[in-house]
Amino acid sequence: MRINVFSNMKKLRLFIILAAAVFLIYGWGATGHKIINRKSVYSFSAGMLPFSWWRDSLAAHSSDADYRKNADPTESYRHYIDIDIYPEFLANGRIPQNLDSLIALHGATFVTTNGIVPFAIISYTDSVKIYLQQHNWQYAMLKAADLGHYVGDAHNPLHNTRYYDGWSTFSNGIHSRFETGLINRDSAYLQYPYDAAAFVNNINNFAFNITYTSYGYVDSVYRADSIAHIVSGSTGSTLYYQIFWEQAAGFTNILFKNASLKLASLIYTAWVNAGSPIPTYINNGNANITTFELKQNFPNPFNPSTTINFNLKKDSFVKLAVYDALGREAEVLISKEMNSGEYSVKWNAEKFASGIYYYRLQAGDYSDTRRMILKK
């Protein structure tokens, strides 16, 4: 049962506007955002298997949006929405979901300064789609990482209320305690199953429903903090955080699970809307390559497809080709100038017969050949 700590407060015209503090809000903190982004990949569809390398990259870039706040004064507004400052929400549980309509009602300054995270989710989903259409896999991943940050922020209940950091002296500082102190301490207990990503027909409704749903947990966060404070007599002790987690673990796991799944669904939707492109090869983004190397394909034996990984220590003209057991060229996978980096190439051998094949990498003066087995 949730205690509605705001029932009387909604009658008050209490506005806690801490403009400087807004720029210090860091969603779930670096730890939480990494978890959400990394685990989203496990919900990707089978068709998106070539994008599985995004897992660590999405995590590594999960807080890029936070780091931009100092350079871009408009960035912070994409991380939250004070949904309960809108009279329409207090009356009907919803607000106009068209940005132009919302601005026409309340003015651009009001709308912007009270946060636009649902609109950021909509915009960045479209950006992921555009870069996928262009086959710019690296930029698509970076936009997906930013999208994951905004989705994660929107799943933090305190990013959906004007009372994001306390509504009384008793609860001041709750924002940092919940999203950073608690998550950093108990992140190992964030364990949840991976449901399959689903196509999103209406991205606008999808984004706003995240906010509406997350707002429903605001009272739960305050209640958990209040109980921990009362029992422990503090807001920073080991006992405080132990009790806080006991009270918050259930709904916090739900919020993280939903964030990872909804991020995966938005990326999947962007991919489908982009035409479901499959890269011939993917640059895995590792710039610290010091050697040329051709690695053993995986799986091996395989049916009907396998992945070939290789490293380029410097920019080179690259030819990667597959040969049959008699040394005849069966298929050329790559023949072009490529930048240094770590690469993955998928070979689909559906049209080829079972047997032994060889693949050879030539990059400048480097050359190497490996053996693989197709079993049908």
N, C-alpha and C positions, 0 to 999 in steps of 0.2 A: 504494500500500500504506500502511495506517495503522499507526503505532506505538502500541501500547497502553501508555501511560504510567501507567495506573492498575492494571495487573495485580497488582502487589504491594501497592499502597496499599489495595486493598479488604480486605486482611487486617488492616490497621491500623484502630484505632478512633479515627481522627483527625477531630475535628469542628471545623471552622473557623467559629465563630459570631461574626460581626461585625455585631451588631444595628444599630448606628448607620449602618454603611455600606449596609445594605439600602435605606435611604431615599434613597440617592444613586444607585441603579442606574437608568439611563435607557435601557433597551432597546437600540435601535440608535442612540440619540442623535436629536436633532431631524431631522437630515438624512436618516437612514435611514428613519425613520417616515414622513416626507413622501413619500419615493419609493414605499414600499410602498402607502400609502393612495391616492396619486394614480394609480398605474398599475393599481390594481385595477379602475377604471372601464372600462378598455379591454377587460375580459373580460366585461362585462355583456351579457346577452342582448339581442336586438333589441327585445323587449317592454319592456325597461327603459330604452330610449332617452330618455324624458322625464326620467330621473334623471341624465343625463350632466352636468348642472350640478354634481353632487356632487363632481366631480373636484377642483377647487381647494378646495372647502370641506372635504372629507375631509383634504386635505393641511394646510390652515390649522389644523384642530383635532386633528391627529394626535398632539400631545403634551399635550393637555388632561389626560389621565389622570396624567401625570407632575406637572403643576402642582398637582394636587389633593393630593399627598402631604403637603404641609406642613399642610393644613387637616384632612385625614382620615387618622388614624393607621392605619386598616385598609386604605388604598388600596394600599400598597406590596406587600401579600401577593398581589394579583391579577396581579403582573407576572412571577412566576417560580414554579418548583417544584423543590425539591431532590429530584428523583426517585430519585437514588442513595442517599438516606438511608433508603429503605424496604427492609427485608430481602426483601419479596416481589418487588421489582423486581430486586434483585441475584440472586435465585434463579430467577425466571421471566420477567423482562423486562417485567412488567406489575404494576400495583397495582389494588386494588378501585376501580372507577370510579364508585361511588356515594358521595356525600359522607357520608351517614349511616353507611354501612358502614365507610368509612375512619375516621371519628371513633370509631366503636364499637371498632375495633381499636387505635387509637393515641391517642385522646383529642383533644379539640378544639384545645388549645393546640399540640400537636405538629403536627397537620395544618395549622393556620393559619399558624404561624410558619415552616413549611417551604414555604409557597407554594401557591397554589390557581389558577394561571393557566388550566388546562383548564376548571375550573368557571366562571371569569370569562368565558371564551369562550362556554360554553353559555348562561350567564345573559344576556349582552349580545346574543346572537343572538335570544333570545326577546324582549328589550326592543325591538330593531329591528322585529320582527314586530308587537308590540303597537302601537307608534306608527304603523306603516304602516296597520294596521287602523283606527286612529283618524283617518287622513288628516292626521296631524300631521307633515308632511314635514320641517320644520326639526328637530324633536326626533329623528325617525328618523335623519336625517343625523348629528346629534351622537352618538347612540348607536352608529351605524355607524363613526364616527371613533374612538370609544373601543374598539369591537370590533377595529378595525384595529390599534390600539396593542397590544392583548393578543395578537392573532394574530402581530404582528411580534415581540413579546417571546418568544413561544413558539417562534419560528423561530430565535432566537439560541441556539446550543448552550450558551453559558455561563449562560443563564437556566434551564437544566434540570439543573444539577448543584450540589451543595454546594461544589464546588471552583470557584466562579464567578470568583474573582479570584486564583487561584494556589494551588498545592499545595506550593510550596517558595519559598525566597528568589529562586531563579533565575527563577521565573515570576510573582512578585507583580506586580500591576498590569495583568495581561493583559486584564482585563475592559474597562477604559477604552481600552487600546491597540487592541483589536479592534473594538469597537462604535462608538467615537467617532473616535479618532485615524486609524485606517485608513479608515473609511468617509468621513469628512470629506475626506480627502486624495484618495481614488480613486473617489468616488461617480459620476463621469462615466463610469466603465467598467462600471457596473452596467447592462448592456444585455441584455434577454431578451425572447423572443417572448410574445405574449399569447394563451394558450389560452382557449377558451370556458368560462365558469363552468358548473358542473354541480350539479344538485340533490343535496343531502346527505340520505340516508335516515336515518342514525343520527348525530346531531350529537354525542352523547357519545363514540362511538368515533372520530369524525372529529377532535374536539378532543384526545383523548388520543393518537391516532396522530401528531399533530403533535409532541407532546413526545417520544414514543418514537423517532421518526425523527430529530428534532433532536439528541437525546442521542447518537446514533450519530456525530455530527460533533465531539464534544467533543475527542477525541484528535487530530483533524485540526487544530483550532484551536491546541492546545498544540504540536503538531509544527511547524506553520508559524511560530509565535512562536519556538520553540526554534531552528530553523534560521536565522531572521533574526537572532536574538540572537548565535548562535555566529559567523556569517559577519561581521556588522557590528561585533561587540564592544560593542553598546549596545542600548538599548530605546527610543531616541528620535530617532535620527539619520535623515536622509533615506535613507541606505543601508538602515537597518533596515526602514523602512516600504516601501521599494521591494522588498526581498526578501520581506517579509511578504506583500505583495500578490501577488507572483509565485506564492507558495506557496498563498495562500488564495483567489485570484480564482475558480477553478473552482467550488469548493463554496459560496462566498459568493454567486455569481450564482444558483446553484441554490436556495439558501435564500431569497433575495429573490424570485425567480420564484415559488416555491411559496407564499410568504407573500401576495403580491398575488393569485394565483389562488385560494387557499383563502379569503381574505377575500371576494373576489368571489362565490365559491360560497356562502358563508354568508349574504351579503346577498341573493343571488338566492333562496336557500332561504327566508329570512325573508319575502321578497316573495311568493313562491308560497304559503307557508303563511298569509300575510295575505289571500289571495284575489286576488293580482296586481292591486292597485289602481293605476289610472292617474290622476294628478292632473289636474283641469280646468285648473289653473294652478299654477305653482310660484313661490314667492318665493325669488329667488336670493340673498337674505341681505345685499345691499349696503345699508347704512344711510346711506351718504354721498351720497345723491341730492339734487341742488340744483335740478333742473328737471323739468318734465313733458316727456315725449318719447315719441312713437310711432315705432317703428323699422320698417324694411322687413322684410317676412316673409322667411324662408329655409327651404327653397329656393324659388325663384321663377323660372320656372314650376315647378309641383309636381304630383305625382300619388301618392297621393290626399291626403296630409297635408302640412302646413307649420307652422312655428312663428312666432308673433308675439311680439315683445318690446316692452315699454314700461316707462317709469319714472314713478313718482309721487313728487313732492317732498314731499307731505304727505298725511295721511289724507284720503280723499275717497270720495264715492259714485261708483262706476265703472260705466260701461256700455261694453262692447266688443261690437260687432255686425258681422255680415257682410251685405253687400248685393249683389244681382245687378246686371247692367249697366243695368237699367232703374230702379235705385234702390229696388227692393223689398227689404224685410228678409228675408234668407234664414235667418239663425240668430243668436241672441244667445249669445255665449260667456260673458260675465260681466255680472251686474247685481246689485251688492252694495256695501256699505261695505268699503273696503280700506285697510290701513295703507300708509304710505310705504314705498317700496322699489323693487326692480328685479324685474320679473316676466316669466315665459315662459308662453305659452298655445299649446297645440297645437290646430289645427283639422283635423279629419278630414272631407274633402269627398267621401267615397266615394259618398254618395247624390246628389251634385249632378252636373250636366252640365258638360262642358268649356266654358270661356269666361272672360270677364273678370269679376272680382269686386272689390268694394271693402270695406275694413274701416275702421271708425270708432271712435275712442276718445273718450269724454266723461268727464272727471274734474273735477268742480266747474265752474269757468269755462273750463277748457281743453278744446279739441276739435281733432282732427286726423283726416284721412282719407288712406289710401294704397290703391294699386291692386295687384292680384295676378292671376296667370293660372293657371287650372287646365287642364292638358293631359292628356287620357286617350287 
